[in-house]
């Protein structure tokens, strides 16, 4: 059983909710709690609550985290999916200002056992590491959906990934921390696991995925595809060989505005970081839907 803390900017792209659905159905997952990050974190907590309540999982604690990035302007000031909240029952009162302490307390209570899964800007994680510098060494693993590393797969060799770009200073702090196991699943790999609208409508047929659809924009025609960015990162915790990895060191650009959040990778067998470099697309989707349909 894997003890998981999920840190998410749920409410903009739908892949956070697709990821949460996977974790709720993954029998090897013990979801210890969920923290939200980025613009209007309380609204993001409400969206999380609506989804958990729809699935009968209200026992999972939700903590709104930090709203503003470190030193840089806010790039996602609100969660677009909050427009759906009036249609769904959800909690409205949350323990605000306690997300960092909740993560710190939970990790310290379970040293070497907690995997921190971060699928949004890394603001909460950077502040957690700053408040308690021992936390990186107490984690079992830190898994992030962050960065772009294998530029040969991209049309634009200077493309930056959204989570890294939203808070480049936090991203730099996290990659510079002494985490024993830091695994990154970047945009260059996750963009290979995309489903088109027709495929989505054919596959999202059980109750939990119908709930995902209700928040996705697919039914209204405002979205035509779903990229499985965050759920691919989640799957790595349970079946890591769905991807191929390389070990080395990651550096993050913080000083040049056009390239803020640019991640660069240097191969090093003794490096601190593992990055995904390829994914078995067909096997991944089989894994995801096998888990989600159990």
C-alpha positions as CSV (number, residue, x, y, z in Angstrom):
1,X,0.0,0.0,0.0
2,X,1.4,3.4,-1.0
3,X,0.8,6.4,1.3
4,X,0.1,9.4,-1.0
5,X,-0.2,13.1,-0.4
6,X,-1.6,14.9,-3.5
7,X,-0.8,18.5,-4.2
8,X,-2.9,19.8,-7.1
9,X,-4.1,22.9,-8.9
10,X,-7.3,21.2,-9.8
11,X,-9.8,23.3,-11.6
12,X,-8.1,24.5,-14.8
13,X,-7.1,21.6,-17.0
14,X,-9.2,18.5,-16.4
15,X,-6.2,16.1,-16.0
16,X,-6.0,16.8,-12.2
17,X,-9.5,15.3,-11.8
18,X,-8.6,12.4,-14.1
19,X,-5.6,11.9,-11.8
20,X,-7.7,12.0,-8.7
21,X,-10.2,9.5,-10.1
22,X,-7.3,7.1,-10.7
23,X,-6.0,7.5,-7.1
24,X,-9.5,6.9,-5.7
25,X,-9.8,3.6,-7.7
26,X,-6.2,2.5,-7.2
27,X,-6.5,-0.2,-4.5
28,X,-2.8,0.1,-3.6
29,X,-3.3,3.8,-2.8
30,X,-3.9,5.2,0.7
31,X,-4.7,8.8,0.0
32,X,-3.7,10.7,3.2
33,X,-4.9,14.1,2.1
34,X,-5.1,16.7,-0.7
35,X,-3.7,20.2,-0.8
36,X,-4.5,22.8,-3.4
37,X,-2.3,25.4,-4.9
38,X,-2.4,28.5,-7.1
39,X,-5.1,31.1,-7.7
40,X,-8.2,30.8,-5.5
41,X,-7.1,27.7,-3.6
42,X,-10.3,27.6,-1.6
43,X,-12.3,27.3,-4.8
44,X,-10.0,24.5,-5.8
45,X,-10.7,22.9,-2.5
46,X,-14.4,23.1,-3.2
47,X,-13.9,21.4,-6.5
48,X,-12.0,18.7,-4.8
49,X,-14.7,18.3,-2.2
50,X,-17.4,18.1,-4.9
51,X,-15.6,15.3,-6.6
52,X,-14.9,13.4,-3.4
53,X,-18.4,13.9,-2.1
54,X,-19.8,12.5,-5.4
55,X,-17.6,9.4,-4.9
56,X,-18.5,9.0,-1.2
57,X,-14.9,9.7,-0.1
58,X,-15.4,12.7,2.2
59,X,-13.1,11.2,4.8
60,X,-10.1,12.4,2.8
61,X,-8.9,15.8,4.3
62,X,-8.6,18.8,2.0
63,X,-6.4,21.8,2.8
64,X,-6.3,24.9,0.6
65,X,-2.7,25.9,0.1
66,X,-0.7,28.9,-1.2
67,X,-2.3,31.2,-3.8
68,X,0.5,33.4,-5.0
69,X,3.7,32.2,-6.6
70,X,7.1,33.1,-5.2
71,X,8.3,36.5,-6.7
72,X,6.5,36.2,-10.0
73,X,3.0,37.3,-11.2
74,X,0.1,35.0,-10.9
75,X,-0.5,33.2,-14.2
76,X,-3.7,31.3,-13.3
77,X,-5.7,33.5,-11.0
78,X,-8.8,31.3,-10.7
79,X,-10.0,27.8,-11.6
80,X,-12.2,27.8,-14.7
81,X,-14.1,24.8,-13.5
82,X,-15.6,26.6,-10.5
83,X,-18.5,27.5,-12.9
84,X,-19.8,23.9,-12.2
85,X,-19.8,24.2,-8.4
86,X,-23.5,25.4,-8.1
87,X,-24.5,22.0,-9.6
88,X,-22.6,19.9,-7.1
89,X,-22.8,19.4,-3.3
90,X,-19.5,20.4,-1.7
91,X,-17.9,21.5,1.5
92,X,-17.5,25.3,1.9
93,X,-15.4,25.6,5.1
94,X,-11.8,24.4,5.0
95,X,-8.8,24.8,7.4
96,X,-7.2,27.7,5.6
97,X,-3.5,28.5,6.2
98,X,-2.7,25.0,7.4
99,X,-1.7,23.1,4.2
100,X,2.0,23.4,4.7
101,X,1.8,22.3,8.3
102,X,-0.6,19.4,7.4
103,X,2.0,18.1,4.9
104,X,4.8,18.6,7.3
105,X,3.0,16.8,10.2
106,X,1.8,13.9,8.0
107,X,5.3,13.3,6.5
108,X,7.0,13.5,9.9
109,X,4.4,11.0,11.3
110,X,5.3,8.6,8.5
111,X,9.0,8.9,7.9
112,X,10.2,7.2,4.8
113,X,6.7,6.1,3.9
114,X,5.0,9.0,2.1
115,X,5.1,9.7,-1.6
116,X,4.3,13.3,-2.3
117,X,2.6,13.6,-5.7
118,X,2.7,17.2,-7.0
119,X,0.8,18.0,-10.2
120,X,0.5,21.8,-10.0
121,X,2.9,24.7,-9.6
122,X,5.4,23.7,-6.9
123,X,4.8,26.6,-4.5
124,X,3.4,24.5,-1.6
125,X,6.3,22.1,-1.9
126,X,9.0,24.7,-2.0
127,X,7.6,26.4,1.1
128,X,7.2,23.0,2.9
129,X,10.9,22.4,2.2
130,X,11.8,25.9,3.4
131,X,9.8,25.6,6.6
132,X,11.3,22.2,7.5
133,X,14.5,21.4,5.6
134,X,14.5,17.8,6.8
135,X,11.3,16.9,5.0
136,X,13.0,16.2,1.6
137,X,15.0,13.4,3.3
138,X,11.9,12.0,5.1
139,X,9.9,11.4,2.0
140,X,9.8,8.0,0.4
141,X,9.5,9.7,-3.0
142,X,8.6,13.0,-4.7
143,X,6.8,12.5,-8.0
144,X,6.1,15.7,-10.1
145,X,4.4,16.4,-13.3
146,X,6.7,19.2,-14.2
147,X,9.2,20.4,-16.9
148,X,10.2,19.6,-20.4
149,X,13.4,17.7,-20.8
150,X,13.7,15.8,-24.1
151,X,13.4,18.7,-26.5
152,X,13.9,16.5,-29.6
153,X,10.2,15.6,-29.2
154,X,9.0,19.2,-29.4
155,X,8.6,21.7,-32.3
156,X,9.8,24.5,-30.0
157,X,13.2,23.7,-28.3
158,X,12.6,26.5,-25.8
159,X,9.2,25.5,-24.7
160,X,8.5,25.7,-21.0
161,X,6.0,23.6,-19.1
162,X,3.1,25.3,-17.4
163,X,3.7,24.2,-13.8
164,X,7.3,25.2,-13.9
165,X,6.5,28.5,-15.7
166,X,3.8,29.4,-13.1
167,X,6.4,29.4,-10.3
168,X,9.9,29.1,-11.6
169,X,11.5,30.0,-8.2
170,X,9.5,27.3,-6.4
171,X,10.5,24.8,-9.1
172,X,14.2,25.7,-8.7
173,X,13.9,25.3,-4.9
174,X,12.3,21.9,-5.2
175,X,14.9,20.6,-7.7
176,X,17.6,21.9,-5.5
177,X,16.4,20.1,-2.4
178,X,18.0,16.9,-1.1
179,X,15.1,14.6,-2.0
180,X,16.2,10.9,-2.0
181,X,13.9,10.0,-4.9
182,X,12.7,12.8,-7.2
183,X,10.9,11.5,-10.3
184,X,9.7,13.9,-13.0
185,X,7.2,13.2,-15.7
186,X,7.5,16.1,-18.2
187,X,5.3,17.6,-20.9
188,X,7.3,16.0,-23.7
189,X,6.2,12.5,-22.4
190,X,2.7,13.3,-21.2
191,X,1.7,14.9,-24.5
192,X,2.1,11.4,-26.0
193,X,-0.9,10.2,-23.9
194,X,-3.8,12.1,-25.3
195,X,-7.4,11.0,-26.1
196,X,-9.7,12.6,-28.6
197,X,-13.3,13.5,-27.9
198,X,-14.8,10.4,-29.6
199,X,-12.4,8.1,-27.6
200,X,-13.3,9.9,-24.4
201,X,-17.0,9.5,-24.9
202,X,-16.5,5.8,-25.6
203,X,-14.3,5.1,-22.6
204,X,-15.6,7.4,-19.9
205,X,-18.7,5.3,-19.2
206,X,-18.5,4.3,-15.5
207,X,-19.8,6.5,-12.7
208,X,-16.5,8.1,-11.6
209,X,-15.5,9.0,-15.2
210,X,-19.0,10.4,-15.9
211,X,-18.4,12.7,-13.0
212,X,-15.1,13.7,-14.5
213,X,-16.9,14.4,-17.8
214,X,-19.3,16.7,-16.0
215,X,-16.4,19.0,-15.1
216,X,-14.4,18.6,-18.3
217,X,-16.1,20.8,-20.9
218,X,-16.3,17.8,-23.3
219,X,-20.1,17.6,-23.1
220,X,-20.5,21.3,-23.8
221,X,-18.0,21.3,-26.7
222,X,-15.5,23.6,-25.0
223,X,-12.9,20.8,-24.9
224,X,-12.0,18.3,-27.7
225,X,-9.2,16.3,-26.1
226,X,-7.9,15.3,-22.7
227,X,-4.1,15.0,-22.2
228,X,-3.3,12.6,-19.3
229,X,-0.5,14.7,-17.9
230,X,-1.1,14.3,-14.2
231,X,-2.6,10.7,-14.2
232,X,0.6,9.5,-16.0
233,X,2.6,10.9,-13.1
234,X,0.3,9.1,-10.7
235,X,0.6,5.8,-12.5
236,X,4.4,6.0,-12.1
237,X,4.1,5.4,-8.4
238,X,2.5,2.1,-8.9
239,X,3.9,0.8,-12.3
240,X,7.0,2.7,-13.0
241,X,8.0,0.6,-16.0
242,X,5.2,2.1,-18.0
243,X,7.8,4.8,-18.8
244,X,11.5,4.7,-19.5
245,X,13.7,6.9,-17.3
246,X,17.1,8.5,-17.3
247,X,19.0,9.7,-14.2
248,X,20.8,13.0,-14.0
249,X,20.4,16.5,-12.7
250,X,17.7,19.2,-13.5
251,X,18.3,22.9,-13.5
252,X,15.6,25.6,-13.7
253,X,15.9,29.0,-15.3
254,X,14.6,31.8,-13.0
255,X,16.3,34.9,-14.3
256,X,15.4,35.3,-18.0
257,X,11.7,36.4,-18.3
258,X,11.0,34.8,-21.7
259,X,12.4,31.5,-20.5
260,X,11.4,31.5,-16.9
261,X,10.7,27.9,-15.8
262,X,12.8,26.4,-18.6
263,X,14.1,23.0,-17.3
264,X,17.4,21.6,-18.5
265,X,18.6,18.1,-17.9
266,X,22.2,16.7,-17.7
267,X,22.6,12.9,-17.7
268,X,24.6,11.7,-14.7
269,X,24.4,8.2,-13.3
270,X,24.9,9.6,-9.8
271,X,22.4,12.5,-10.3
272,X,19.6,13.3,-7.9
273,X,16.8,13.2,-10.5
274,X,15.0,10.7,-12.6
275,X,13.1,12.0,-15.7
276,X,10.7,10.1,-17.9
277,X,12.0,9.9,-21.5
278,X,9.4,7.7,-23.1
279,X,6.0,6.0,-22.4
280,X,4.4,2.9,-23.7
281,X,1.1,4.6,-24.7
282,X,-1.1,1.6,-25.3
283,X,0.1,-0.1,-22.1
284,X,-0.5,3.0,-20.1
285,X,-4.1,3.5,-21.2
286,X,-4.8,-0.2,-20.6
287,X,-3.4,0.2,-17.1
288,X,-5.4,3.4,-16.4
289,X,-8.7,2.0,-17.5
290,X,-8.1,-1.4,-15.9
291,X,-7.7,0.4,-12.6
292,X,-10.5,2.9,-13.1
293,X,-13.0,0.1,-14.0
294,X,-12.3,-2.1,-11.0
